[in-house]
């Protein structure tokens, strides 16, 4: 196929943050492949349409279902997503491959307060304060560290969540710091959580570009966009998800960093939904063997009882007939 004659159709969700991610990818493609035409195809995701619990509509797959379908039907050539919003590897449909992993942005979570509220940190929130999130990992960490706070559900794209906090939906919320940066609202963060104290989600801050696994032309076009250190870190984090068979309601965190060029450090943790129980493990090793490190860390969590915890969380979060 003549690459110069091909127009790459780039699928993305319609939120402001997703569109910014897509614009970043399109700019990179044009820098590396000036001869290729690129067009954006925004798609409204099930997760953006649904206001309730994501578990009711398939969990994290609700963020990428339409993009996956577009790739497999050949209506899209590539799809741009945040890695942490993608389902675990064992929950993805066959036929889709990761073509590029961009350099990681800031992976930390941040605390936001209603506009105009006096800035206070997480530890200084008053007992009984309502703190908003719909991410099980964030909710469990809040309950683990501050059982005196009330966790309330908050769904929607990031701009919508900011608006709802400002309207009094809650006294505070925990969101992705990189997301605030992408929509130009980093100033709303009153505290950015230290990774050693507040472990990020697997894939936090990482943009991935996916394609059909039989499209060799697109695979070759995307290869130069990959940031190898981030790719290795993400592979280790995803290995944790694969071994533990985490699901959409798993309060599970995994994060890899570089101690130096020769050492990758991977930390992971699993909580019960109520935050009362926590298991954690850390591993170190050659970055080129990041998947092995991730599997070893996950195995350490399994030995502590993480799989039982995940299974209990799955049962606790499964909707009952009539509810």
C-alpha positions in Angstrom: 0.0 0.0 0.0 1.2 3.5 -0.8 1.5 5.2 2.6 1.4 8.6 1.0 -2.1 7.9 -0.3 -3.5 6.7 3.0 -5.6 8.8 5.3 -5.2 7.7 9.0 -8.5 7.9 10.8 -7.8 8.6 14.5 -10.5 7.5 16.9 -11.0 9.3 20.2 -13.6 9.9 22.8 -15.4 13.3 22.6 -14.3 14.7 26.0 -12.1 17.8 26.1 -9.3 15.7 27.7 -9.6 12.9 25.1 -9.6 15.4 22.3 -6.4 17.0 23.7 -4.8 13.6 23.8 -5.8 13.0 20.2 -4.5 16.3 19.1 -1.1 15.5 20.7 -1.0 12.2 18.8 -2.0 13.8 15.5 0.8 16.4 15.9 3.3 13.6 16.5 2.1 11.7 13.4 2.5 14.8 11.3 6.0 15.4 12.6 7.1 11.9 11.9 5.1 11.2 8.7 4.5 14.5 6.9 3.3 12.6 3.8 0.4 10.9 5.6 -3.0 12.6 5.9 -4.5 12.4 9.4 -8.1 13.0 10.4 -9.7 12.8 13.8 -12.9 10.8 14.4 -14.5 11.7 17.7 -16.8 9.0 19.1 -19.2 9.2 22.1 -18.2 6.4 24.5 -20.7 4.4 26.5 -18.9 5.5 29.6 -19.6 9.2 28.8 -23.3 8.5 28.1 -23.9 6.4 31.2 -24.2 8.4 34.5 -24.3 5.4 36.8 -21.9 2.7 38.0 -19.7 1.5 35.1 -19.9 -2.1 36.4 -23.5 -2.1 35.1 -22.4 -1.6 31.5 -19.2 -3.6 31.4 -16.7 -1.7 33.5 -13.7 -0.1 31.9 -14.7 -1.5 28.5 -17.3 1.3 28.5 -14.5 3.8 27.8 -13.2 2.0 24.7 -16.0 -0.2 23.4 -16.9 2.1 20.5 -13.2 2.7 19.6 -12.6 -1.1 19.6 -15.6 -1.6 17.4 -14.4 1.1 15.1 -11.0 -0.5 14.7 -12.4 -4.0 14.2 -14.9 -2.8 11.6 -12.1 -0.9 9.8 -13.9 2.5 10.3 -10.8 3.6 12.3 -7.2 3.0 11.8 -5.9 3.9 15.2 -7.5 4.7 18.6 -6.1 7.0 21.3 -6.8 6.3 25.0 -5.4 6.8 28.4 -3.8 3.5 29.4 -5.5 3.5 32.9 -8.9 3.7 31.2 -8.3 0.6 29.2 -9.6 -2.7 30.5 -7.1 -5.3 31.8 -5.3 -7.2 29.0 -7.4 -10.3 29.6 -10.6 -8.3 29.1 -9.7 -6.9 25.6 -11.2 -8.3 22.4 -8.9 -10.2 20.0 -7.5 -8.4 17.0 -6.4 -5.2 18.8 -2.7 -4.3 19.4 -0.8 -1.5 21.1 1.2 0.3 18.4 2.7 3.1 20.5 3.1 4.1 24.1 3.9 7.8 24.6 6.1 9.2 27.3 4.3 9.2 30.6 2.8 12.4 32.0 2.5 13.0 35.7 0.9 9.9 37.1 -0.1 11.3 40.5 -3.6 11.9 41.8 -4.6 15.3 43.1 -7.1 16.8 45.6 -9.5 19.5 44.3 -11.8 21.7 46.3 -14.8 23.9 45.3 -13.7 27.1 43.6 -13.0 29.8 46.1 -12.7 27.4 49.1 -9.8 27.9 51.4 -7.0 25.5 50.4 -6.5 22.6 52.8 -4.8 19.3 52.3 -6.2 15.8 52.4 -5.1 15.3 56.0 -6.7 18.6 57.1 -10.2 17.9 55.7 -12.7 17.9 58.6 -14.2 14.7 59.8 -17.4 13.9 57.9 -16.3 15.9 54.8 -17.8 14.5 51.6 -15.0 13.5 49.1 -15.9 12.5 45.6 -14.7 9.8 43.3 -16.2 6.9 41.4 -12.8 5.0 41.0 -12.7 2.0 43.4 -8.9 2.4 43.8 -9.3 6.0 44.9 -12.3 5.3 47.1 -10.5 2.4 48.9 -7.4 4.5 49.5 -9.5 7.4 50.9 -11.3 4.9 53.2 -8.0 3.3 54.2 -6.3 6.6 55.1 -9.3 8.6 56.3 -12.2 6.3 57.4 -13.8 9.4 58.9 -14.6 10.9 55.5 -17.7 10.2 53.4 -16.9 8.9 49.9 -19.6 10.0 47.4 -19.9 9.0 43.7 -18.9 11.4 41.0 -19.0 10.4 37.4 -18.4 12.3 34.1 -15.6 13.8 32.2 -13.2 16.0 34.1 -14.7 19.4 33.2 -18.1 18.0 34.3 -16.7 16.8 37.6 -15.1 20.2 38.3 -18.4 21.9 37.6 -20.3 19.5 39.9 -17.7 20.1 42.7 -18.1 23.9 42.3 -21.9 23.4 42.5 -21.6 21.8 45.9 -21.8 18.1 45.0 -19.0 17.4 47.5 -16.5 19.1 49.8 -13.5 17.8 47.8 -12.6 15.3 45.1 -9.7 13.2 44.0 -8.8 13.3 40.2 -5.9 12.7 37.9 -3.3 15.5 38.0 -2.3 14.8 34.4 -6.0 15.2 33.4 -6.0 18.7 35.0 -2.9 19.6 33.0 -4.4 18.4 29.7 -7.5 20.6 30.1 -5.5 23.5 31.3 -6.8 23.4 34.9 -3.7 22.3 36.9 -4.3 25.3 39.1 -7.3 23.6 40.7 -5.1 21.1 42.5 -4.6 22.0 46.1 -2.5 18.9 46.9 -0.7 16.5 44.6 -0.3 13.1 46.4 3.1 11.6 46.9 3.4 8.3 45.0 4.9 6.5 48.0 1.8 7.3 50.0 -0.9 7.1 47.3 -0.2 4.5 44.6 -1.4 5.4 41.1 -3.4 3.2 38.8 -1.7 1.0 36.3 -1.1 3.1 33.2 -1.7 6.4 35.0 -0.5 9.3 32.9 0.2 7.1 29.8 -1.4 7.7 26.4 -1.5 4.5 24.2 -2.3 4.3 20.5 -4.0 1.1 19.4 -4.6 -0.5 16.0 -5.7 -3.7 14.3 -3.1 -6.3 14.9 -3.1 -7.3 11.2 -2.3 -3.7 10.0 1.4 -3.8 9.4 1.5 -0.4 7.7 0.0 1.4 10.7 2.2 -0.6 13.1 5.3 0.7 11.3 3.9 4.2 11.3 3.3 4.2 15.0 6.6 2.6 16.1 8.7 5.8 16.1 6.2 7.4 18.5 6.9 4.9 21.3 8.9 6.0 24.4 10.7 2.7 25.3 11.1 3.4 29.1 7.4 4.1 29.5 6.6 1.1 27.4 8.6 -1.1 29.7 7.0 0.5 32.8 3.5 -0.1 31.4 4.3 -3.7 30.5 5.2 -4.3 34.2 2.1 -2.6 35.5 -0.2 -4.6 33.1 1.5 -7.8 34.1 0.2 -7.2 37.6 -3.3 -6.8 36.3 -3.0 -10.0 34.2 -1.8 -12.2 37.0 -4.3 -10.9 39.5 -7.2 -10.9 36.9 -8.3 -7.5 38.2 -11.8 -6.4 37.1 -13.5 -3.0 36.9 -14.3 -2.9 40.6 -10.9 -3.9 41.8 -9.3 -1.4 44.1 -5.9 -2.2 42.6 -2.8 0.0 42.0 0.4 -0.7 40.2 3.2 1.8 39.3 6.6 1.4 37.9 9.5 3.9 38.0 13.1 4.0 37.1 15.6 4.1 40.0 18.3 4.4 37.3 18.9 3.1 33.7 19.5 -0.4 35.0 16.8 -0.7 37.6 13.0 -0.6 37.4 11.0 -0.4 40.7 7.4 -1.6 40.7 5.0 -1.1 43.6 1.5 -2.5 43.7 -1.3 -2.7 46.2 -4.8 -4.2 46.6 -7.5 -3.0 49.0 -10.9 -4.2 50.1 -13.7 -2.0 48.9 -14.2 -0.7 52.4 -10.5 0.2 52.6 -10.0 -1.8 55.8 -7.7 -4.4 54.3 -4.6 -3.6 52.3 -1.9 -5.8 50.7 1.2 -4.3 49.1 4.4 -5.5 47.4 7.4 -4.1 45.7 9.9 -5.5 43.2 13.1 -4.4 41.5 15.0 -5.6 38.4 16.2 -5.1 34.9 13.8 -2.8 33.0 14.0 -5.2 30.1 12.3 -7.8 32.2 9.5 -5.6 33.5 6.8 -8.1 32.8 8.6 -10.7 34.9 9.0 -8.1 37.7 5.2 -7.3 37.5 4.4 -11.0 37.6 6.6 -11.5 40.7 5.0 -8.5 42.5 1.6 -9.9 41.7 2.6 -13.3 43.0 3.7 -11.7 46.2 0.2 -10.1 46.5 -1.4 -13.5 45.7 0.5 -15.1 48.6 -0.9 -12.4 50.9 -4.4 -13.2 49.8 -5.0 -10.6 47.1 -7.0 -12.9 44.9 -9.5 -13.7 47.7 -9.8 -9.9 48.3 -10.5 -9.3 44.6 -13.1 -12.1 44.4 -14.8 -10.8 47.5 -14.9 -7.3 45.9 -16.3 -8.8 42.7 -19.1 -10.5 44.6 -19.8 -7.4 46.8 -20.1 -5.1 43.7 -22.2 -7.5 41.5 -25.7 -6.0 41.2 -28.4 -8.3 42.7 -31.7 -9.0 40.8 -34.2 -6.3 41.6 -31.5 -3.8 42.7 
